Amino acid sequence: HLAWAWSDWDGSFSFSVSNPGQFKVRAYTYYRHTSMSIGAIRVIPNGNDSGDNFSIGETYYVTTGAFGPYADGTINVGSWRPSDSYDGRFAWWIYDDMLQAFFHPYNCQPECTTNGSWMPDGTTAEWTPTSTIGTYYSFGDNNVHLEGADKDSQSTIVHEYGHAIMWN
């Protein structure tokens, strides 16, 4: 582990480290805003919740192959995404829908709020590609529970995330 780096709004990121020779990059379905006190926005496989709503280790993630070695200096590793053969790649669709809902109050000014002064908190979405557990928000664990097919429905994901916002 060389460094943690957080992406910008467009998904780009940069960080400085001593030249390690070769390196890999790992991306998580995890976002924590400074305003969040209850939990981060994260997508995890069903049944993997330890109860720590800020845990990054339970989330879906992808790791690139090795980059480098490179000479010292600025390196652009390009753009990449989860493999088309990885069913977990759809967790990023759910993650993106939740992020859009989270930032909606800030982005729809002036009608919604002034300068993003009220931001909702985060929550965990439990999802697997084959899930048939039902689609619901659970007040008990503050999690959104999604069926496998829900990945295709932004309105369903945002609706269930809305329940989490309403109760928190």
Backbone as a chain_set.jsonl record, in Angstrom:
{"seq": "HLAWAWSDWDGSFSFSVSNPGQFKVRAYTYYRHTSMSIGAIRVIPNGNDSGDNFSIGETYYVTTGAFGPYADGTINVGSWRPSDSYDGRFAWWIYDDMLQAFFHPYNCQPECTTNGSWMPDGTTAEWTPTSTIGTYYSFGDNNVHLEGADKDSQSTIVHEYGHAIMWN", "coords": {"N": [[0.843, -1.176, 0.0], [0.827, 1.996, -1.08], [-0.357, 4.575, -1.113], [-3.381, 6.416, -0.333], [-5.861, 7.686, -2.434], [-8.309, 9.98, -3.452], [-11.005, 10.305, -5.721], [-11.78, 12.917, -8.117], [-14.693, 14.884, -9.117], [-15.118, 13.941, -11.683], [-14.084, 11.439, -11.655], [-11.377, 11.306, -11.95], [-8.071, 11.118, -10.545], [-5.189, 11.911, -8.566], [-1.967, 11.394, -7.142], [0.997, 11.631, -5.151], [3.919, 9.766, -4.836], [6.933, 8.144, -3.78], [8.867, 6.766, -6.395], [7.836, 3.584, -7.048], [8.577, 1.658, -8.845], [6.912, -0.8, -10.241], [3.307, -0.699, -9.977], [-0.075, -1.124, -8.735], [-3.546, -0.238, -9.116], [-6.401, 0.239, -7.114], [-9.924, 0.376, -7.023], [-12.795, 1.338, -5.208], [-16.287, 0.839, -4.299], [-17.183, 3.207, -2.718], [-17.843, 6.104, -0.837], [-17.176, 8.881, 1.14], [-18.347, 11.716, 2.491], [-17.47, 14.832, 4.022], [-19.571, 15.686, 5.585], [-20.891, 13.455, 6.492], [-22.138, 11.515, 9.116], [-23.365, 9.221, 9.972], [-22.923, 7.115, 8.19], [-20.982, 5.973, 5.352], [-21.459, 6.248, 1.782], [-21.849, 3.263, 0.237], [-21.441, 0.166, -1.543], [-22.053, -3.162, -1.022], [-21.575, -6.754, -1.088], [-24.447, -8.862, -0.516], [-25.062, -9.755, 2.854], [-22.51, -9.231, 3.837], [-22.106, -7.275, 5.742], [-20.535, -5.812, 8.405], [-21.481, -4.121, 10.256], [-20.108, -1.806, 10.672], [-20.48, 1.153, 9.41], [-18.735, 2.741, 8.053], [-16.785, 1.204, 6.988], [-14.446, 0.305, 4.575], [-13.453, -2.034, 3.59], [-15.375, -4.004, 3.077], [-16.619, -3.435, 0.732], [-17.441, -3.596, -2.814], [-14.765, -3.994, -5.1], [-12.184, -3.3, -7.535], [-9.086, -4.272, -8.972], [-6.335, -3.16, -10.77], [-4.129, -4.52, -13.303], [-0.518, -4.732, -13.146], [1.153, -1.61, -13.43], [3.791, 0.069, -15.115], [7.396, -0.637, -15.023], [8.048, 2.885, -14.457], [9.77, 5.911, -15.308], [10.821, 8.509, -13.028], [8.405, 11.048, -12.338], [5.349, 12.542, -13.638], [2.686, 10.4, -14.274], [0.193, 9.17, -16.407], [-2.255, 6.908, -15.953], [-4.324, 6.318, -17.535], [-7.733, 5.478, -18.468], [-9.888, 3.112, -16.954], [-11.93, 0.271, -16.144], [-14.133, -2.016, -14.373], [-13.891, -5.417, -15.48], [-15.759, -6.681, -18.258], [-16.548, -9.28, -17.895], [-16.967, -9.593, -15.226], [-19.431, -9.94, -12.913], [-19.862, -8.339, -10.705], [-19.384, -5.79, -11.574], [-21.597, -4.25, -11.954], [-22.175, -3.156, -9.53], [-21.015, -0.676, -9.497], [-22.77, 0.791, -11.023], [-24.976, 1.002, -9.319], [-23.755, 2.341, -7.214], [-23.096, 4.772, -8.522], [-25.701, 5.765, -9.023], [-26.569, 6.201, -6.385], [-24.728, 8.158, -5.577], [-25.452, 10.269, -7.289], [-27.986, 10.837, -6.263], [-27.266, 11.624, -3.671], [-25.815, 14.006, -4.14], [-27.734, 15.602, -5.301], [-29.277, 17.62, -3.778], [-27.325, 19.6, -3.515], [-26.596, 20.173, -6.157], [-28.902, 21.153, -7.394], [-29.394, 23.818, -6.867], [-30.861, 27.124, -7.026], [-33.127, 26.124, -5.866], [-33.25, 23.884, -4.102], [-31.416, 24.039, -1.894], [-29.193, 26.257, -0.213], [-26.025, 26.74, -1.367], [-25.323, 24.063, -0.896], [-25.859, 23.552, 1.803], [-27.36, 21.733, 3.244], [-26.878, 18.414, 3.39], [-27.612, 15.046, 2.603], [-27.104, 12.028, 4.583], [-24.921, 9.144, 4.373], [-25.441, 5.714, 3.286], [-25.551, 2.123, 3.273], [-25.726, -0.038, 0.51], [-26.866, -3.222, -0.032], [-26.195, -5.717, -2.265], [-26.214, -8.275, -4.724], [-25.5, -9.877, -7.861], [-27.303, -11.998, -8.267], [-29.282, -11.786, -6.389], [-32.378, -12.301, -4.716], [-33.745, -11.308, -2.594], [-35.56, -9.297, -2.182], [-36.595, -5.848, -2.48], [-35.882, -3.203, -0.538], [-35.716, -0.76, 2.134], [-34.079, -1.033, 5.202], [-34.783, -0.109, 8.372], [-33.666, -1.091, 10.682], [-30.937, -1.914, 10.176], [-30.111, 0.219, 8.731], [-29.683, -0.073, 6.022], [-29.95, -0.293, 2.46], [-31.563, -2.735, 0.658], [-31.198, -4.674, -2.167], [-32.459, -6.338, -5.094], [-31.001, -8.488, -7.588], [-31.732, -7.645, -10.226], [-32.319, -4.985, -9.825], [-30.244, -3.289, -10.386], [-30.615, -2.217, -12.858], [-32.437, -0.201, -12.575], [-32.535, 2.976, -11.967], [-34.416, 4.634, -10.726], [-35.552, 2.967, -8.778], [-33.349, 2.45, -7.095], [-32.67, 5.057, -6.218], [-35.073, 5.714, -4.99], [-35.155, 3.87, -2.802], [-32.798, 4.663, -1.477], [-33.68, 7.164, -0.786], [-35.453, 6.555, 1.314], [-33.604, 5.917, 3.302], [-32.408, 8.424, 3.656], [-34.631, 9.86, 4.543], [-35.14, 8.682, 7.055], [-32.895, 9.317, 8.439]], "CA": [[0.0, 0.0, 0.0], [1.649, 3.195, -1.213], [-1.08, 5.805, -0.794], [-4.807, 6.517, -0.603], [-6.202, 8.838, -3.264], [-9.751, 10.098, -3.662], [-11.241, 10.824, -7.065], [-12.504, 14.168, -8.32], [-16.066, 14.692, -9.589], [-15.139, 13.212, -12.945], [-13.458, 10.136, -11.466], [-9.916, 11.372, -12.068], [-7.376, 11.268, -9.272], [-3.737, 11.964, -8.655], [-1.272, 11.353, -5.863], [2.45, 11.613, -5.291], [4.645, 8.792, -4.021], [8.261, 7.816, -4.304], [8.722, 5.826, -7.493], [7.933, 2.214, -6.559], [8.794, 0.721, -9.947], [5.578, -1.17, -10.692], [2.248, -0.498, -8.989], [-1.443, -1.431, -9.137], [-4.542, 0.703, -8.616], [-7.639, -0.41, -6.682], [-11.062, 1.29, -6.9], [-13.851, 0.817, -4.34], [-17.611, 1.456, -4.341], [-17.17, 3.833, -1.396], [-17.701, 7.561, -0.814], [-17.447, 9.498, 2.438], [-18.339, 13.175, 2.475], [-17.149, 15.362, 5.348], [-20.805, 15.901, 6.346], [-21.502, 12.175, 6.882], [-21.879, 11.09, 10.493], [-23.991, 7.917, 10.204], [-22.27, 6.109, 7.359], [-20.533, 6.336, 4.01], [-22.178, 5.612, 0.682], [-21.061, 2.108, -0.174], [-22.17, -0.988, -2.067], [-21.402, -4.38, -0.551], [-22.347, -7.974, -1.365], [-25.419, -9.24, 0.519], [-24.574, -10.539, 3.972], [-21.124, -8.898, 4.199], [-22.084, -6.077, 6.574], [-20.023, -6.008, 9.766], [-22.101, -3.135, 11.127], [-19.301, -0.586, 10.622], [-20.985, 1.842, 8.222], [-17.654, 3.458, 7.39], [-15.778, 0.225, 6.572], [-14.205, 0.24, 3.127], [-13.018, -3.379, 3.242], [-16.488, -4.875, 2.699], [-17.21, -2.96, -0.508], [-16.954, -4.113, -4.092], [-13.571, -3.298, -5.576], [-11.433, -3.871, -8.651], [-7.661, -3.973, -8.94], [-5.738, -3.223, -12.109], [-2.862, -5.213, -13.459], [0.627, -3.892, -12.802], [1.6, -0.515, -14.289], [5.206, 0.394, -14.956], [7.996, 0.482, -14.279], [8.119, 4.19, -15.094], [10.769, 6.859, -14.811], [10.235, 9.491, -12.124], [7.617, 12.091, -12.996], [3.9, 12.386, -13.677], [2.263, 9.291, -15.129], [-1.241, 9.027, -16.604], [-2.531, 5.482, -16.119], [-5.454, 6.178, -18.442], [-9.023, 5.141, -17.875], [-10.146, 1.68, -16.892], [-13.168, -0.075, -15.454], [-14.206, -3.454, -14.122], [-13.992, -6.272, -16.653], [-17.109, -7.048, -18.688], [-16.853, -10.642, -17.447], [-17.151, -9.547, -13.769], [-20.805, -9.561, -12.598], [-19.834, -7.286, -9.691], [-19.19, -4.468, -12.188], [-22.849, -3.5, -11.85], [-22.178, -2.437, -8.25], [-20.657, 0.714, -9.786], [-23.994, 1.449, -11.494], [-25.735, 1.313, -8.104], [-22.955, 3.361, -6.535], [-23.275, 6.023, -9.247], [-27.065, 6.247, -8.765], [-26.619, 6.723, -5.015], [-23.974, 9.413, -5.552], [-26.267, 11.309, -7.917], [-29.026, 11.215, -5.304], [-26.616, 12.334, -2.567], [-25.421, 15.353, -4.541], [-28.85, 16.343, -5.878], [-29.589, 18.877, -3.076], [-26.282, 20.579, -3.786], [-26.54, 20.507, -7.575], [-30.134, 21.754, -7.93], [-29.563, 25.16, -6.316], [-31.145, 27.563, -5.663], [-34.418, 25.622, -5.399], [-33.186, 22.877, -3.047], [-30.693, 24.483, -0.714], [-28.21, 27.293, -0.508], [-24.619, 26.338, -1.316], [-25.135, 22.711, -0.385], [-25.804, 23.608, 3.263], [-27.942, 20.514, 3.805], [-26.533, 17.24, 2.6], [-28.055, 13.817, 3.254], [-26.04, 11.163, 5.066], [-24.695, 7.968, 3.556], [-26.012, 4.434, 3.69], [-24.993, 0.961, 2.584], [-26.601, -0.842, -0.339], [-26.473, -4.631, -0.136], [-26.608, -6.195, -3.587], [-25.44, -9.237, -5.506], [-26.149, -10.039, -9.164], [-28.345, -13.031, -8.258], [-30.125, -11.602, -5.208], [-33.84, -12.304, -4.829], [-34.206, -11.064, -1.224], [-36.533, -8.213, -2.15], [-36.063, -4.496, -2.593], [-36.427, -2.463, 0.591], [-34.817, -0.104, 3.08], [-34.246, -1.59, 6.542], [-34.484, 0.841, 9.442], [-32.854, -1.781, 11.69], [-29.5, -1.863, 9.875], [-29.902, 1.426, 7.922], [-29.188, -0.496, 4.718], [-30.826, -0.519, 1.325], [-31.408, -4.109, 0.175], [-31.6, -4.671, -3.573], [-32.41, -7.572, -5.865], [-30.031, -8.44, -8.679], [-32.223, -6.876, -11.37], [-32.474, -3.568, -9.471], [-29.123, -2.528, -10.957], [-31.101, -1.593, -14.085], [-33.486, 0.763, -12.281], [-32.067, 4.106, -11.179], [-35.507, 5.145, -9.899], [-35.686, 2.079, -7.616], [-32.199, 2.673, -6.215], [-32.813, 6.381, -5.61], [-36.234, 5.631, -4.089], [-34.761, 3.196, -1.556], [-31.852, 5.562, -0.81], [-34.52, 8.228, -0.21], [-35.929, 6.1, 2.625], [-32.475, 6.069, 4.238], [-32.297, 9.861, 3.942], [-35.803, 10.257, 5.32], [-35.046, 8.187, 8.427], [-31.684, 9.793, 9.081]], "C": [[0.885, 1.235, 0.0], [0.93, 4.454, -0.766], [-2.57, 5.601, -1.013], [-5.003, 7.749, -1.461], [-7.702, 8.823, -3.499], [-9.986, 10.758, -5.007], [-11.938, 12.177, -7.03], [-13.908, 13.838, -8.809], [-16.126, 13.845, -10.845], [-14.477, 11.841, -12.852], [-11.951, 10.155, -11.589], [-9.291, 11.552, -10.684], [-5.889, 11.37, -9.534], [-3.171, 11.899, -7.251], [0.213, 11.242, -6.133], [3.046, 10.602, -4.326], [6.057, 8.665, -4.576], [8.085, 6.715, -5.334], [8.925, 4.388, -6.991], [8.355, 1.205, -7.627], [7.443, 0.382, -10.529], [4.567, -0.921, -9.577], [0.92, -0.922, -9.593], [-2.362, -0.363, -8.544], [-5.79, -0.091, -8.256], [-8.719, 0.653, -6.509], [-12.173, 0.599, -6.127], [-15.191, 1.494, -4.637], [-17.849, 2.09, -2.971], [-17.008, 5.337, -1.545], [-18.054, 8.068, 0.586], [-17.262, 11.006, 2.315], [-18.056, 13.657, 3.902], [-18.396, 15.573, 6.202], [-21.399, 14.603, 6.895], [-21.113, 11.778, 8.298], [-22.436, 9.699, 10.781], [-23.29, 6.817, 9.414], [-21.854, 6.68, 6.026], [-21.507, 5.75, 2.993], [-21.295, 4.467, 0.211], [-21.975, 1.011, -0.682], [-21.371, -2.222, -1.683], [-22.213, -5.595, -0.997], [-23.292, -8.291, -0.201], [-24.752, -10.071, 1.608], [-23.158, -10.225, 4.414], [-21.013, -7.719, 5.154], [-21.65, -6.397, 7.993], [-20.705, -5.079, 10.762], [-21.318, -1.832, 11.203], [-19.647, 0.14, 9.324], [-19.946, 2.7, 7.515], [-16.554, 2.511, 6.902], [-15.658, 0.182, 5.052], [-13.917, -1.194, 2.676], [-14.111, -4.307, 2.771], [-17.038, -4.541, 1.318], [-16.699, -3.726, -1.727], [-15.708, -3.329, -4.476], [-12.993, -4.026, -6.778], [-9.99, -3.428, -8.516], [-7.108, -4.13, -10.351], [-4.583, -4.208, -12.123], [-1.734, -4.247, -13.127], [0.881, -2.834, -13.871], [3.105, -0.35, -14.08], [6.114, -0.769, -15.295], [8.082, 1.744, -15.143], [9.296, 4.966, -14.53], [10.068, 7.811, -13.838], [9.475, 10.536, -12.92], [6.142, 11.772, -12.943], [3.53, 11.318, -14.695], [0.738, 9.288, -15.217], [-1.507, 7.552, -16.859], [-3.764, 5.244, -16.974], [-6.755, 5.903, -17.72], [-9.201, 3.629, -17.922], [-11.39, 1.454, -16.066], [-13.166, -1.561, -15.173], [-14.405, -4.226, -15.425], [-15.452, -6.59, -16.975], [-17.507, -8.452, -18.234], [-17.116, -10.711, -15.936], [-18.561, -9.066, -13.444], [-20.877, -8.448, -11.556], [-19.683, -5.894, -10.267], [-20.447, -3.61, -12.062], [-22.99, -2.802, -10.498], [-21.828, -0.967, -8.469], [-21.847, 1.471, -10.367], [-24.813, 1.907, -10.287], [-25.053, 2.444, -7.344], [-23.144, 4.728, -7.204], [-24.67, 6.605, -9.009], [-27.183, 6.835, -7.365], [-25.856, 8.046, -4.895], [-24.774, 10.543, -6.185], [-27.377, 11.764, -6.979], [-28.437, 12.019, -4.145], [-26.326, 13.784, -2.949], [-26.56, 16.181, -5.134], [-29.173, 17.627, -5.108], [-28.561, 19.973, -3.347], [-26.342, 21.073, -5.226], [-27.778, 21.219, -8.097], [-30.391, 23.133, -7.354], [-30.149, 26.083, -7.374], [-32.399, 26.941, -5.082], [-34.305, 24.715, -4.181], [-32.526, 23.386, -1.767], [-29.674, 25.528, -1.133], [-26.81, 26.741, -0.321], [-24.388, 24.964, -0.703], [-25.138, 22.632, 1.127], [-26.467, 22.413, 3.939], [-27.623, 19.36, 2.878], [-27.071, 16.016, 3.333], [-26.859, 13.019, 3.765], [-25.903, 9.978, 4.12], [-25.471, 6.773, 4.062], [-25.331, 3.342, 2.879], [-26.069, 0.315, 1.736], [-26.037, -2.249, -0.376], [-27.066, -5.18, -1.427], [-25.662, -7.284, -4.068], [-26.199, -9.468, -6.815], [-27.313, -11.025, -9.166], [-29.326, -12.887, -7.096], [-31.607, -11.601, -5.548], [-34.472, -11.999, -3.477], [-35.312, -10.036, -1.113], [-35.819, -6.874, -2.207], [-36.694, -3.663, -1.496], [-35.311, -1.744, 1.352], [-35.112, -0.689, 4.452], [-33.827, -0.55, 7.571], [-33.542, 0.222, 10.466], [-31.36, -1.715, 11.425], [-29.121, -0.644, 9.029], [-29.351, 1.091, 6.54], [-30.308, -0.564, 3.695], [-30.531, -1.931, 0.831], [-31.992, -4.167, -1.232], [-31.542, -6.073, -4.172], [-31.425, -7.393, -7.023], [-30.468, -7.557, -9.829], [-32.353, -5.384, -11.083], [-31.343, -2.696, -10.015], [-29.564, -1.746, -12.185], [-32.116, -0.482, -13.837], [-32.972, 1.868, -11.363], [-33.175, 4.608, -10.252], [-35.709, 4.275, -8.653], [-34.568, 2.331, -6.619], [-32.33, 4.002, -5.492], [-33.989, 6.394, -4.638], [-35.848, 5.0, -2.749], [-33.734, 4.027, -0.776], [-32.6, 6.719, -0.157], [-35.095, 7.833, 1.141], [-34.844, 6.249, 3.669], [-32.298, 7.531, 4.629], [-33.429, 10.313, 4.841], [-35.684, 9.849, 6.79], [-33.801, 8.668, 9.146], [-31.615, 11.293, 9.013]], "O": [[1.607, 1.492, 0.964], [1.526, 5.311, -0.114], [-2.981, 4.729, -1.779], [-4.357, 8.769, -1.223], [-8.291, 7.766, -3.72], [-9.251, 11.667, -5.394], [-12.594, 12.534, -6.051], [-14.28, 12.668, -8.907], [-17.089, 13.105, -11.048], [-14.327, 11.156, -13.864], [-11.3, 9.136, -11.361], [-9.925, 12.079, -9.77], [-5.396, 10.968, -10.588], [-3.823, 12.302, -6.287], [0.634, 10.813, -7.207], [2.713, 10.587, -3.141], [6.323, 9.043, -5.717], [7.248, 5.829, -5.164], [10.018, 4.015, -6.568], [8.476, 0.015, -7.335], [6.869, 1.197, -11.251], [4.911, -0.928, -8.395], [0.798, -1.065, -10.809], [-1.997, 0.326, -7.592], [-6.196, -0.987, -8.996], [-8.47, 1.706, -5.923], [-12.463, -0.575, -6.354], [-15.219, 2.603, -5.169], [-18.621, 1.572, -2.164], [-16.143, 5.802, -2.287], [-19.099, 7.725, 1.138], [-16.161, 11.497, 2.068], [-18.369, 12.964, 4.87], [-18.292, 15.634, 7.427], [-22.332, 14.655, 7.697], [-19.932, 11.711, 8.642], [-22.014, 9.06, 11.745], [-23.09, 5.714, 9.922], [-22.319, 7.745, 5.62], [-22.288, 4.856, 3.317], [-20.141, 4.672, -0.165], [-23.143, 0.935, -0.299], [-20.179, -2.325, -1.972], [-23.41, -5.477, -1.257], [-22.973, -8.02, 0.956], [-23.973, -10.979, 1.32], [-22.641, -10.904, 5.302], [-19.913, -7.206, 5.357], [-22.311, -7.158, 8.699], [-20.532, -5.227, 11.972], [-21.817, -0.848, 11.748], [-19.154, -0.227, 8.257], [-20.241, 3.319, 6.493], [-15.503, 2.966, 6.45], [-16.653, 0.038, 4.342], [-14.116, -1.528, 1.509], [-13.819, -5.311, 2.122], [-17.849, -5.298, 0.784], [-15.674, -4.406, -1.676], [-15.615, -2.132, -4.205], [-13.27, -5.203, -7.009], [-9.705, -2.344, -8.008], [-7.385, -5.115, -11.034], [-4.124, -4.666, -11.077], [-1.979, -3.072, -12.855], [0.831, -3.122, -15.067], [3.62, -0.603, -12.991], [5.648, -1.788, -15.806], [8.176, 1.682, -16.369], [9.757, 4.708, -13.418], [8.84, 7.898, -13.839], [9.855, 10.871, -14.043], [5.731, 10.827, -12.27], [4.003, 11.333, -15.832], [0.064, 9.394, -14.192], [-1.045, 6.998, -17.856], [-4.206, 4.105, -17.127], [-6.858, 6.079, -16.506], [-8.711, 2.962, -18.833], [-11.85, 2.355, -15.364], [-12.307, -2.292, -15.668], [-15.025, -3.721, -16.361], [-16.276, -6.749, -16.074], [-18.696, -8.77, -18.195], [-17.453, -11.777, -15.42], [-18.87, -7.897, -13.673], [-21.848, -7.692, -11.526], [-19.834, -4.909, -9.545], [-20.365, -2.382, -12.063], [-23.851, -1.936, -10.346], [-22.285, -0.103, -7.721], [-21.923, 2.69, -10.213], [-25.282, 3.043, -10.235], [-25.705, 3.384, -6.89], [-23.331, 5.731, -6.515], [-24.808, 7.812, -8.813], [-27.832, 7.865, -7.182], [-26.296, 8.953, -4.187], [-24.775, 11.661, -5.67], [-27.676, 12.956, -6.91], [-29.045, 12.987, -3.689], [-26.571, 14.692, -2.154], [-26.362, 17.356, -5.44], [-29.335, 18.666, -5.747], [-28.911, 21.152, -3.4], [-26.159, 22.263, -5.483], [-27.714, 21.841, -9.158], [-31.539, 23.578, -7.357], [-29.937, 25.827, -8.559], [-32.721, 27.192, -3.921], [-35.169, 24.759, -3.305], [-33.048, 23.172, -0.672], [-29.347, 25.643, -2.314], [-26.452, 26.318, 0.778], [-23.363, 24.734, -0.061], [-24.496, 21.749, 1.697], [-26.163, 22.112, 5.093], [-28.048, 19.336, 1.723], [-26.995, 15.953, 4.56], [-25.719, 13.316, 3.407], [-26.682, 9.832, 3.178], [-26.081, 6.815, 5.131], [-24.62, 3.621, 1.913], [-27.199, 0.139, 2.191], [-24.87, -2.449, -0.71], [-28.275, -5.117, -1.651], [-24.454, -7.216, -3.841], [-27.413, -9.273, -6.866], [-28.221, -10.899, -9.988], [-30.123, -13.792, -6.851], [-32.039, -10.991, -6.526], [-35.615, -12.386, -3.23], [-35.939, -9.912, -0.061], [-34.607, -6.783, -2.01], [-37.904, -3.434, -1.507], [-34.132, -2.075, 1.226], [-36.276, -0.827, 4.827], [-32.661, -0.158, 7.634], [-32.715, 0.919, 11.053], [-30.584, -1.484, 12.352], [-27.961, -0.483, 8.651], [-28.626, 1.894, 5.952], [-31.458, -0.854, 4.024], [-29.372, -2.283, 0.611], [-33.131, -3.762, -1.462], [-30.692, -6.885, -3.808], [-31.07, -6.27, -7.381], [-29.661, -6.794, -10.36], [-32.486, -4.593, -12.016], [-31.49, -1.476, -10.09], [-28.96, -0.728, -12.521], [-32.608, 0.121, -14.79], [-32.971, 1.722, -10.141], [-32.9, 4.97, -9.108], [-36.009, 4.802, -7.582], [-34.82, 2.417, -5.417], [-32.124, 4.071, -4.28], [-33.91, 7.016, -3.579], [-36.175, 5.534, -1.689], [-33.795, 4.088, 0.452], [-32.2, 7.2, 0.903], [-35.216, 8.677, 2.029], [-35.117, 6.659, 4.797], [-32.066, 7.842, 5.797], [-33.212, 11.062, 5.793], [-36.09, 10.603, 7.673], [-33.663, 8.448, 10.349], [-30.658, 11.891, 9.505]]}, "num_chains": 1, "name": "protein.A"}
